[in-house]
Amino acid sequence: MTQMLNAKMGIARRFGRALALHLGLVAIAVILGIFAADWIIEDVLVKEALTTEASHYWDKRKYDPAFSLPDTKNLKGYRYSNRDDSDLPIPLRGLDLGFHEFASGREHSVALVTQQNGENLLLVFNAGQVQELALLFGLAPLGLLLFAIYGSLFVGYRLFRSSVSPVVVLAKKVEGLTLETLDSSDFEVHKLPDDVDQEIISLSAALNGLIERIENFVTREREFTRNVSHELRTPLTVITIACDLLAQDSNISDSARNSISRIKRASENMTNLIETFLLISRQMEDNLQLEQVSINQATLTEIELIEPLIDKQRVDVKLDLNIQVNTITNEKILSGVLGNLLRNAANYTNHGYILVKTIHNGIVIKDTGVGMSSDEIAQVFNAHYRGLNQKNPGHGIGMTIARKLADRFGWDILVESKKGDGTIVTLLFESN
């Protein structure tokens, strides 16, 4: 989900891209317009002017054989026999009838050759100067137009940024919210700029109210978890002590002793559940006590606690703790994770062994229990999901709690299993 959110484009960035695209299209239109203007000047206006000038000359020539050839700064005329053009400048000799173009450095000329009554008329027009003038007087108003367009777009972009900036600020605040940093005062309306839009005010007020409700809910939930957990400890302690006392009575029957044993196990399971509730309540707090903890020692402690679960079963616990692993964490949370993983292995293993092995950045718990199918693995962290063939009663939240506690420190829990062939659970964390 976080990757998806990060992949999405922000409002201001999206508008900036649209603006950049618009400016690019305008620039392309300007470049095409310049080329179109150049083409119009050269292929239309200049050639049309030469054609008109040639027609005008031949018309005058009919009535005045001495009519002079054009000779201006931009237009030069030559008359010669169609059999002899030796009097022409060398670059202009040997031209066929029609239009011709000449380019020399920055000079650009267009020539037109026409013929009447055995005589040729060559008109040479200096198109380069005309193009320069056309571009000069064409680009000046075009530049003013572009300045007006770009200026208006820039002003519009600034206004848009100022309008959406409060939304961006609110979005960043919401993105950074966690249960530990909830603070409704960050979204109080009076902290917004005076010129903010009404929609922003409504959004901020709604977020403020929502966070206040979440704060109240989290506070009630924590208080409830603590109070209930502490209140339940006393009667469970009494039940456990009473079971121990009854079990010492030599006059009770075997069936009664078995019932007492089941009552005690149920009481111990409930005590473990209460401890995990307390851990979940504490793990949301910022004032957790962190210290360097030995994974090896914590594992040995938790194995002692699961021994009653496998005491009467044909299950051996094999240890391979040769690699020393330490991590910075809260000792109770680490115990909660390891305890739930080990109890889960004990509950689903009726015979064989449970292998506990340390690796360079974690610990591996392998059992020869009933195993799980791929569908069961997909649901193993779902609350209240319990696999088949569990030998001890439970509530189906052990793996869920382990995942919640592991997420607190960014640890990862990997599960591999095959139906009827046991399960391998790997707990990975950074070693120190």
ChimeraX attribute file (.defattr): number of C-alpha atoms within 10 A of each C-alpha:
attribute: neighborCount
match mode: 1-to-1
recipient: residues
	/A:1	6
	/A:2	7
	/A:3	7
	/A:4	7
	/A:5	10
	/A:6	9
	/A:7	9
	/A:8	9
	/A:9	10
	/A:10	13
	/A:11	15
	/A:12	18
	/A:13	11
	/A:14	12
	/A:15	15
	/A:16	15
	/A:17	12
	/A:18	12
	/A:19	17
	/A:20	13
	/A:21	12
	/A:22	14
	/A:23	16
	/A:24	12
	/A:25	12
	/A:26	15
	/A:27	13
	/A:28	12
	/A:29	12
	/A:30	16
	/A:31	12
	/A:32	12
	/A:33	13
	/A:34	16
	/A:35	12
	/A:36	12
	/A:37	17
	/A:38	17
	/A:39	14
	/A:40	13
	/A:41	18
	/A:42	20
	/A:43	12
	/A:44	12
	/A:45	14
	/A:46	21
	/A:47	19
	/A:48	13
	/A:49	12
	/A:50	21
	/A:51	17
	/A:52	11
	/A:53	17
	/A:54	21
	/A:55	13
	/A:56	11
	/A:57	17
	/A:58	17
	/A:59	12
	/A:60	13
	/A:61	14
	/A:62	10
	/A:63	9
	/A:64	11
	/A:65	9
	/A:66	9
	/A:67	13
	/A:68	13
	/A:69	17
	/A:70	16
	/A:71	12
	/A:72	10
	/A:73	8
	/A:74	14
	/A:75	18
	/A:76	15
	/A:77	20
	/A:78	19
	/A:79	18
	/A:80	16
	/A:81	14
	/A:82	15
	/A:83	10
	/A:84	12
	/A:85	17
	/A:86	12
	/A:87	12
	/A:88	14
	/A:89	9
	/A:90	9
	/A:91	8
	/A:92	16
	/A:93	12
	/A:94	13
	/A:95	14
	/A:96	11
	/A:97	14
	/A:98	12
	/A:99	17
	/A:100	14
	/A:101	13
	/A:102	14
	/A:103	11
	/A:104	7
	/A:105	5
	/A:106	7
	/A:107	11
	/A:108	17
	/A:109	19
	/A:110	21
	/A:111	24
	/A:112	22
	/A:113	21
	/A:114	18
	/A:115	17
	/A:116	9
	/A:117	7
	/A:118	9
	/A:119	13
	/A:120	19
	/A:121	21
	/A:122	24
	/A:123	23
	/A:124	24
	/A:125	24
	/A:126	19
	/A:127	24
	/A:128	17
	/A:129	15
	/A:130	16
	/A:131	19
	/A:132	12
	/A:133	12
	/A:134	14
	/A:135	16
	/A:136	12
	/A:137	11
	/A:138	14
	/A:139	15
	/A:140	11
	/A:141	11
	/A:142	16
	/A:143	12
	/A:144	11
	/A:145	12
	/A:146	17
	/A:147	12
	/A:148	12
	/A:149	13
	/A:150	16
	/A:151	12
	/A:152	12
	/A:153	16
	/A:154	13
	/A:155	11
	/A:156	13
	/A:157	16
	/A:158	11
	/A:159	12
	/A:160	15
	/A:161	18
	/A:162	14
	/A:163	16
	/A:164	16
	/A:165	15
	/A:166	18
	/A:167	19
	/A:168	15
	/A:169	11
	/A:170	17
	/A:171	12
	/A:172	11
	/A:173	12
	/A:174	15
	/A:175	11
	/A:176	9
	/A:177	12
	/A:178	10
	/A:179	12
	/A:180	10
	/A:181	9
	/A:182	16
	/A:183	16
	/A:184	18
	/A:185	12
	/A:186	16
	/A:187	21
	/A:188	16
	/A:189	18
	/A:190	11
	/A:191	10
	/A:192	15
	/A:193	10
	/A:194	8
	/A:195	8
	/A:196	15
	/A:197	13
	/A:198	9
	/A:199	10
	/A:200	17
	/A:201	18
	/A:202	12
	/A:203	15
	/A:204	23
	/A:205	16
	/A:206	15
	/A:207	19
	/A:208	19
	/A:209	15
	/A:210	12
	/A:211	19
	/A:212	16
	/A:213	13
	/A:214	16
	/A:215	17
	/A:216	10
	/A:217	12
	/A:218	16
	/A:219	12
	/A:220	12
	/A:221	13
	/A:222	18
	/A:223	13
	/A:224	13
	/A:225	19
	/A:226	17
	/A:227	12
	/A:228	14
	/A:229	18
	/A:230	13
	/A:231	11
	/A:232	13
	/A:233	16
	/A:234	10
	/A:235	11
	/A:236	17
	/A:237	14
	/A:238	11
	/A:239	18
	/A:240	20
	/A:241	13
	/A:242	13
	/A:243	20
	/A:244	13
	/A:245	11
	/A:246	16
	/A:247	17
	/A:248	10
	/A:249	10
	/A:250	9
	/A:251	9
	/A:252	11
	/A:253	10
	/A:254	10
	/A:255	9
	/A:256	12
	/A:257	18
	/A:258	12
	/A:259	14
	/A:260	20
	/A:261	17
	/A:262	15
	/A:263	15
	/A:264	19
	/A:265	18
	/A:266	18
	/A:267	20
	/A:268	16
	/A:269	17
	/A:270	17
	/A:271	18
	/A:272	16
	/A:273	20
	/A:274	19
	/A:275	18
	/A:276	25
	/A:277	19
	/A:278	20
	/A:279	22
	/A:280	20
	/A:281	17
	/A:282	18
	/A:283	20
	/A:284	16
	/A:285	11
	/A:286	10
	/A:287	8
	/A:288	14
	/A:289	10
	/A:290	11
	/A:291	12
	/A:292	13
	/A:293	17
	/A:294	18
	/A:295	23
	/A:296	19
	/A:297	14
	/A:298	16
	/A:299	21
	/A:300	13
	/A:301	14
	/A:302	19
	/A:303	19
	/A:304	9
	/A:305	12
	/A:306	18
	/A:307	15
	/A:308	12
	/A:309	15
	/A:310	18
	/A:311	10
	/A:312	9
	/A:313	13
	/A:314	11
	/A:315	20
	/A:316	15
	/A:317	14
	/A:318	14
	/A:319	15
	/A:320	13
	/A:321	17
	/A:322	10
	/A:323	15
	/A:324	16
	/A:325	21
	/A:326	20
	/A:327	19
	/A:328	17
	/A:329	17
	/A:330	16
	/A:331	18
	/A:332	18
	/A:333	23
	/A:334	22
	/A:335	20
	/A:336	23
	/A:337	24
	/A:338	23
	/A:339	23
	/A:340	23
	/A:341	22
	/A:342	22
	/A:343	22
	/A:344	20
	/A:345	27
	/A:346	28
	/A:347	19
	/A:348	21
	/A:349	25
	/A:350	20
	/A:351	16
	/A:352	15
	/A:353	20
	/A:354	23
	/A:355	17
	/A:356	23
	/A:357	19
	/A:358	21
	/A:359	17
	/A:360	14
	/A:361	16
	/A:362	22
	/A:363	24
	/A:364	19
	/A:365	21
	/A:366	22
	/A:367	30
	/A:368	22
	/A:369	26
	/A:370	23
	/A:371	23
	/A:372	21
	/A:373	14
	/A:374	12
	/A:375	8
	/A:376	17
	/A:377	17
	/A:378	11
	/A:379	15
	/A:380	20
	/A:381	20
	/A:382	17
	/A:383	14
	/A:384	15
	/A:385	16
	/A:386	19
	/A:387	16
	/A:388	11
	/A:389	13
	/A:390	17
	/A:391	12
	/A:392	15
	/A:393	12
	/A:394	16
	/A:395	12
	/A:396	17
	/A:397	20
	/A:398	28
	/A:399	23
	/A:400	19
	/A:401	23
	/A:402	24
	/A:403	21
	/A:404	18
	/A:405	23
	/A:406	22
	/A:407	13
	/A:408	13
	/A:409	16
	/A:410	13
	/A:411	15
	/A:412	13
	/A:413	21
	/A:414	10
	/A:415	16
	/A:416	15
	/A:417	21
	/A:418	15
	/A:419	13
	/A:420	12
	/A:421	13
	/A:422	21
	/A:423	24
	/A:424	20
	/A:425	19
	/A:426	21
	/A:427	22
	/A:428	18
	/A:429	20
	/A:430	14
	/A:431	16
	/A:432	13
